[in-house]
Amino acid sequence: MAETVIIRRREGFGLAGVMARKGVATARIGDALGMAVAEGPRATVDTGLTLIGTGPGTWLALGEGGDASFAADLRGRLAGLASVSDQSSGYVIHRLAGPGAHTILQRGAAIDLHPSAFKPGSAATTVIAHMGVVLWQVDDAPTYDIALFRSFAGSFAHWLEAAADAL
């Protein structure tokens, strides 16, 4: 029996890069945002906001339904604590969900996506099919979100189609 997977491109989000200022602890970033922010490569989700750890003191911030003011609002909330840069038009996000999602991603990702190593909330900055991506697991379905530079969208869609056809 073939593994099921649902693939869709996400729309209607705001995206921003967040980098803590020197000496600012992750807890202070969390306090300013009203949420507990995990250290390291983790996706932290709170009402309408997801912070994906991409490196020490750096996150990709995803706002659901993000309008043009997403990055500006985040910049205001983190004033003096972090630098914020709008990335909304620079990235696309693909969502893969279902039992076949893991199989497809493992064909291109150079990291261990086994459920014992990569669980809901896990995140990684890695390469899939020679393209830099930010990948995080949303839930146990499993559902994964993959953010990549918009200029790679066509190449990634082509790779994704070929990987899915081989299921």
Backbone as CSV, one residue per row, in Angstrom:
resi,resn,N_x,N_y,N_z,CA_x,CA_y,CA_z,C_x,C_y,C_z
1,MET,0.836,-1.181,0.000,0.000,0.000,0.000,0.883,1.247,0.000
2,ALA,0.558,2.212,-0.856,1.341,3.451,-0.963,1.148,4.321,0.268
3,GLU,2.219,5.005,0.630,2.142,5.926,1.757,1.436,7.209,1.316
4,THR,0.557,7.713,2.158,-0.193,8.916,1.853,0.579,10.145,2.289
5,VAL,0.538,11.169,1.445,1.138,12.453,1.811,0.323,13.579,1.181
6,ILE,0.141,14.626,1.929,-0.516,15.832,1.429,0.562,16.902,1.355
7,ILE,0.700,17.508,0.183,1.707,18.543,-0.024,0.991,19.817,-0.437
8,ARG,1.282,20.902,0.292,0.701,22.183,-0.110,1.678,23.306,0.213
9,ARG,1.552,24.355,-0.538,2.354,25.546,-0.283,1.554,26.446,0.643
10,ARG,2.166,26.865,1.723,1.465,27.705,2.701,1.381,29.139,2.202
11,GLU,0.276,29.765,2.527,0.046,31.161,2.158,-0.413,31.914,3.396
12,GLY,-0.395,33.229,3.328,-0.956,34.060,4.380,-0.186,34.041,5.684
13,PHE,1.122,34.266,5.612,1.935,34.298,6.823,2.901,35.466,6.733
14,GLY,3.346,35.906,7.890,4.428,36.881,7.973,5.663,36.135,8.449
15,LEU,6.819,36.541,7.994,8.052,35.858,8.342,9.119,36.909,8.632
16,ALA,9.860,36.688,9.698,10.921,37.631,10.054,12.093,36.891,10.674
17,GLY,13.282,37.390,10.414,14.472,36.902,11.090,14.633,37.683,12.386
18,VAL,14.935,36.986,13.470,15.121,37.620,14.775,16.493,37.210,15.296
19,MET,17.292,38.210,15.701,18.613,37.929,16.254,18.770,38.715,17.551
20,ALA,18.939,37.964,18.645,19.098,38.595,19.959,20.345,39.460,19.972
21,ARG,20.247,40.581,20.635,21.407,41.461,20.802,22.394,40.796,21.755
22,LYS,23.634,41.193,21.671,24.692,40.625,22.497,24.306,40.714,23.971
23,GLY,24.405,39.578,24.660,24.129,39.519,26.088,22.661,39.364,26.457
24,VAL,21.766,39.326,25.486,20.335,39.171,25.778,19.991,37.686,25.799
25,ALA,19.471,37.229,26.919,19.118,35.820,27.097,17.806,35.491,26.379
26,THR,17.696,34.247,25.979,16.486,33.763,25.311,15.248,34.026,26.160
27,ALA,15.355,33.884,27.468,14.213,34.104,28.362,13.675,35.531,28.236
28,ARG,14.563,36.499,28.020,14.109,37.890,27.871,13.340,38.084,26.569
29,ILE,13.761,37.381,25.533,13.030,37.417,24.258,11.636,36.837,24.491
30,GLY,11.566,35.699,25.163,10.292,35.065,25.480,9.394,35.960,26.314
31,ASP,9.954,36.612,27.334,9.169,37.516,28.180,8.553,38.640,27.351
32,ALA,9.334,39.205,26.443,8.843,40.303,25.610,7.734,39.853,24.670
33,LEU,7.771,38.578,24.291,6.755,38.046,23.380,5.614,37.358,24.113
34,GLY,5.750,37.219,25.431,4.698,36.574,26.216,4.605,35.081,25.975
35,MET,5.758,34.451,25.736,5.783,33.010,25.492,7.112,32.435,25.951
36,ALA,7.118,31.154,26.255,8.360,30.470,26.603,9.055,30.108,25.296
37,VAL,10.280,30.558,25.112,11.030,30.291,23.896,12.090,29.239,24.203
38,ALA,12.072,28.167,23.449,13.029,27.082,23.664,14.409,27.472,23.160
39,GLU,15.419,26.971,23.833,16.805,27.136,23.392,17.085,26.116,22.285
40,GLY,17.930,26.453,21.364,18.392,25.499,20.359,17.433,25.311,19.202
41,PRO,17.662,24.245,18.438,16.882,24.000,17.223,15.501,23.412,17.530
42,ARG,14.622,24.263,18.004,13.263,23.865,18.375,12.284,24.866,17.798
43,ALA,11.085,24.424,17.530,9.998,25.312,17.125,9.102,25.498,18.336
44,THR,8.934,26.748,18.741,8.077,27.100,19.863,6.843,27.773,19.304
45,VAL,5.680,27.273,19.690,4.426,27.787,19.141,3.592,28.394,20.254
46,ASP,3.063,29.569,19.984,2.107,30.228,20.861,1.042,30.810,19.945
47,THR,0.029,31.369,20.483,-1.094,31.871,19.700,-0.638,32.713,18.512
48,GLY,-0.715,32.140,17.331,-0.411,32.861,16.104,1.046,33.138,15.821
49,LEU,1.953,32.710,16.687,3.376,32.981,16.499,4.182,31.707,16.724
50,THR,5.073,31.422,15.783,6.002,30.306,15.912,7.405,30.864,15.798
51,LEU,8.277,30.491,16.737,9.694,30.848,16.670,10.481,29.569,16.427
52,ILE,11.233,29.535,15.332,12.020,28.370,14.974,13.490,28.711,15.200
53,GLY,14.131,28.004,16.129,15.538,28.248,16.423,16.402,27.840,15.250
54,THR,17.197,28.797,14.735,18.057,28.531,13.586,19.537,28.617,13.927
55,GLY,19.843,29.025,15.149,21.218,29.151,15.601,21.210,29.798,16.971
56,PRO,22.360,29.929,17.596,22.399,30.550,18.922,21.845,31.976,18.888
57,GLY,20.775,32.207,19.622,20.173,33.532,19.696,19.518,34.014,18.422
58,THR,19.204,33.100,17.515,18.550,33.486,16.258,17.353,32.589,15.986
59,TRP,16.311,33.208,15.423,15.070,32.501,15.130,14.481,32.990,13.828
60,LEU,13.697,32.122,13.221,12.818,32.497,12.137,11.445,32.602,12.781
61,ALA,10.837,33.781,12.734,9.531,34.007,13.361,8.453,33.933,12.294
62,LEU,7.445,33.115,12.545,6.346,32.901,11.615,5.057,33.374,12.266
63,GLY,4.378,34.302,11.627,3.111,34.809,12.130,1.982,34.360,11.237
64,GLU,1.026,33.655,11.803,-0.127,33.191,11.034,-0.951,34.384,10.579
65,GLY,-1.390,34.355,9.329,-2.210,35.429,8.787,-1.446,36.736,8.681
66,GLY,-0.124,36.644,8.773,0.739,37.825,8.843,0.428,38.871,7.792
67,ASP,0.154,40.053,8.257,-0.058,41.154,7.333,1.253,41.930,7.188
68,ALA,1.191,43.035,6.486,2.391,43.822,6.201,3.061,44.360,7.464
69,SER,2.335,44.414,8.566,2.899,44.982,9.794,3.529,43.935,10.720
70,PHE,3.591,42.668,10.301,4.095,41.614,11.170,5.497,41.926,11.699
71,ALA,6.445,42.182,10.800,7.827,42.428,11.224,7.929,43.713,12.039
72,ALA,7.194,44.740,11.650,7.238,46.006,12.391,6.700,45.821,13.808
73,ASP,5.643,45.050,13.947,5.083,44.779,15.275,6.089,44.008,16.123
74,LEU,6.704,42.991,15.532,7.720,42.198,16.231,8.903,43.081,16.626
75,ARG,9.313,43.949,15.719,10.431,44.867,15.994,10.101,45.746,17.201
76,GLY,8.875,46.226,17.279,8.459,47.049,18.407,8.459,46.272,19.718
77,ARG,7.974,45.044,19.685,7.915,44.214,20.885,9.303,43.819,21.383
78,LEU,10.270,43.752,20.463,11.623,43.316,20.820,12.636,44.465,20.815
79,ALA,12.150,45.691,20.831,13.030,46.863,20.805,14.078,46.777,21.920
80,GLY,15.333,46.954,21.550,16.430,46.905,22.504,16.899,45.501,22.849
81,LEU,16.140,44.497,22.458,16.478,43.107,22.775,16.994,42.320,21.570
82,ALA,16.445,42.640,20.394,16.783,41.855,19.207,16.636,42.695,17.950
83,SER,17.366,42.307,16.938,17.202,42.890,15.611,16.185,42.033,14.877
84,VAL,15.301,42.677,14.129,14.245,41.972,13.399,14.280,42.422,11.939
85,SER,14.294,41.463,11.018,14.265,41.805,9.592,13.147,41.038,8.905
86,ASP,12.338,41.759,8.152,11.209,41.168,7.434,11.727,40.207,6.363
87,GLN,11.231,38.990,6.370,11.614,37.964,5.398,10.417,37.433,4.627
88,SER,9.260,38.058,4.813,8.002,37.541,4.260,8.048,37.297,2.758
89,SER,8.659,38.199,2.015,8.678,38.020,0.566,9.888,37.229,0.095
90,GLY,10.789,36.885,0.999,12.004,36.181,0.620,11.918,34.668,0.677
91,TYR,10.897,34.148,1.345,10.769,32.702,1.557,9.423,32.171,1.070
92,VAL,9.415,30.890,0.766,8.172,30.126,0.597,8.200,29.031,1.663
93,ILE,7.023,28.562,2.036,6.927,27.469,3.000,6.040,26.388,2.410
94,HIS,6.565,25.184,2.404,5.793,24.012,1.961,5.436,23.196,3.192
95,ARG,4.242,22.636,3.197,3.812,21.749,4.278,3.606,20.360,3.698
96,LEU,4.243,19.373,4.343,4.065,17.966,3.992,3.454,17.281,5.189
97,ALA,2.359,16.559,4.957,1.668,15.896,6.067,1.275,14.481,5.677
98,GLY,1.311,13.609,6.659,0.885,12.232,6.461,2.045,11.263,6.539
99,PRO,1.713,9.963,6.549,2.734,8.925,6.728,3.857,8.965,5.699
100,GLY,3.595,9.432,4.488,4.623,9.475,3.453,5.538,10.686,3.549
101,ALA,5.196,11.679,4.364,6.002,12.901,4.459,7.424,12.596,4.904
102,HIS,7.551,11.754,5.913,8.873,11.377,6.425,9.707,10.730,5.330
103,THR,9.111,9.812,4.583,9.824,9.096,3.524,10.316,10.058,2.456
104,ILE,9.458,10.984,2.032,9.853,11.956,1.009,11.026,12.802,1.502
105,LEU,10.886,13.371,2.686,11.947,14.248,3.197,13.255,13.511,3.402
106,GLN,13.190,12.265,3.840,14.414,11.512,4.084,15.166,11.241,2.792
107,ARG,14.484,11.308,1.659,15.145,11.117,0.362,16.062,12.275,0.001
108,GLY,15.835,13.441,0.607,16.656,14.585,0.246,17.400,15.216,1.403
109,ALA,16.914,15.020,2.622,17.523,15.668,3.789,18.703,14.856,4.302
110,ALA,19.743,15.576,4.674,20.956,14.910,5.169,20.972,14.867,6.692
111,ILE,19.793,14.721,7.310,19.705,14.611,8.763,18.821,13.425,9.116
112,ASP,18.908,12.977,10.346,18.119,11.849,10.827,16.720,12.330,11.203
113,LEU,15.725,11.910,10.448,14.337,12.274,10.720,13.558,11.152,11.402
114,HIS,14.272,10.134,11.886,13.594,9.046,12.588,12.855,9.627,13.787
115,PRO,11.640,9.123,14.082,10.854,9.661,15.193,11.561,9.655,16.547
116,SER,12.556,8.816,16.729,13.284,8.837,17.999,14.263,10.021,18.071
117,ALA,14.603,10.596,16.916,15.561,11.705,16.883,14.924,13.035,16.534
118,PHE,13.855,13.019,15.758,13.218,14.240,15.263,11.731,14.121,15.543
119,LYS,11.260,14.907,16.501,9.885,14.806,17.000,9.167,16.134,16.809
120,PRO,7.860,16.185,17.103,7.162,17.470,17.034,7.919,18.528,17.849
121,GLY,8.131,19.673,17.226,8.894,20.744,17.846,10.355,20.754,17.441
122,SER,10.855,19.629,16.904,12.240,19.594,16.439,12.384,20.472,15.202
123,ALA,13.537,21.103,15.077,13.814,21.967,13.930,15.256,21.771,13.492
124,ALA,15.514,22.089,12.231,16.873,21.980,11.709,17.056,22.967,10.569
125,THR,18.248,23.530,10.511,18.672,24.278,9.338,19.579,23.316,8.604
126,THR,19.159,22.900,7.407,19.860,21.827,6.718,19.770,22.026,5.209
127,VAL,20.085,20.973,4.492,20.047,20.982,3.039,19.145,19.838,2.586
128,ILE,18.273,20.142,1.647,17.468,19.111,0.990,17.712,19.260,-0.504
129,ALA,18.198,18.207,-1.122,18.477,18.206,-2.559,19.326,19.416,-2.953
130,HIS,20.348,19.706,-2.179,21.320,20.780,-2.421,20.753,22.184,-2.229
131,MET,19.603,22.315,-1.574,18.997,23.616,-1.308,18.907,23.832,0.192
132,GLY,19.332,24.985,0.664,19.257,25.298,2.080,17.812,25.497,2.517
133,VAL,17.447,24.855,3.631,16.076,24.938,4.143,16.085,25.060,5.664
134,VAL,14.979,25.560,6.179,14.675,25.476,7.601,13.494,24.528,7.683
135,LEU,13.655,23.452,8.434,12.670,22.375,8.513,12.255,22.198,9.964
136,TRP,10.949,22.072,10.206,10.494,21.771,11.562,9.297,20.850,11.502
137,GLN,9.182,20.003,12.538,8.075,19.060,12.621,6.968,19.693,13.444
138,VAL,5.778,19.741,12.868,4.629,20.416,13.474,3.882,19.504,14.440
139,ASP,3.683,18.228,14.031,2.906,17.309,14.864,3.297,15.865,14.583
140,ASP,2.548,14.934,15.209,2.842,13.507,15.077,2.288,12.860,13.813
141,ALA,1.547,13.572,12.973,0.873,12.976,11.811,1.800,12.150,10.901
142,PRO,3.006,12.428,10.591,3.736,13.652,10.919,3.471,14.751,9.900
143,THR,3.556,15.983,10.370,3.461,17.168,9.515,4.761,17.943,9.661
144,TYR,5.309,18.341,8.521,6.553,19.122,8.491,6.315,20.403,7.700
145,ASP,6.934,21.488,8.139,6.994,22.718,7.363,8.428,22.905,6.922
146,ILE,8.596,23.346,5.668,9.917,23.559,5.098,9.949,24.958,4.513
147,ALA,10.798,25.819,5.064,10.966,27.178,4.550,12.240,27.224,3.723
148,LEU,12.164,27.844,2.561,13.335,27.994,1.720,13.240,29.290,0.941
149,PHE,14.377,29.758,0.455,14.387,30.991,-0.317,13.461,30.855,-1.517
150,ARG,12.702,31.898,-1.773,11.736,31.926,-2.871,12.405,31.601,-4.214
151,SER,13.649,31.992,-4.395,14.334,31.742,-5.673,14.552,30.247,-5.928
152,PHE,14.464,29.423,-4.878,14.594,27.975,-5.040,13.248,27.265,-5.170
153,ALA,12.149,28.002,-5.143,10.808,27.391,-5.113,10.570,26.447,-6.287
154,GLY,10.933,26.842,-7.485,10.712,25.991,-8.657,11.524,24.708,-8.592
155,SER,12.782,24.827,-8.229,13.647,23.645,-8.127,13.166,22.712,-7.027
156,PHE,12.746,23.296,-5.889,12.271,22.467,-4.790,10.979,21.756,-5.178
157,ALA,10.070,22.457,-5.840,8.807,21.837,-6.280,9.084,20.682,-7.238
158,HIS,10.053,20.861,-8.120,10.420,19.793,-9.056,10.959,18.581,-8.295
159,TRP,11.874,18.816,-7.326,12.410,17.714,-6.534,11.295,17.040,-5.734
160,LEU,10.428,17.841,-5.150,9.333,17.319,-4.325,8.408,16.427,-5.146
161,GLU,8.080,16.854,-6.348,7.231,16.066,-7.242,7.896,14.725,-7.570
162,ALA,9.173,14.755,-7.901,9.905,13.518,-8.244,9.971,12.597,-7.017
163,ALA,10.238,13.143,-5.848,10.325,12.314,-4.629,8.970,11.718,-4.280
164,ALA,7.898,12.495,-4.479,6.552,12.005,-4.166,6.108,10.942,-5.161
165,ASP,6.492,11.090,-6.422,6.123,10.100,-7.444,6.725,8.739,-7.161
166,ALA,7.839,8.714,-6.440,8.518,7.447,-6.146,7.924,6.726,-4.938
167,LEU,6.911,7.314,-4.286,6.288,6.648,-3.118,5.606,5.364,-3.531
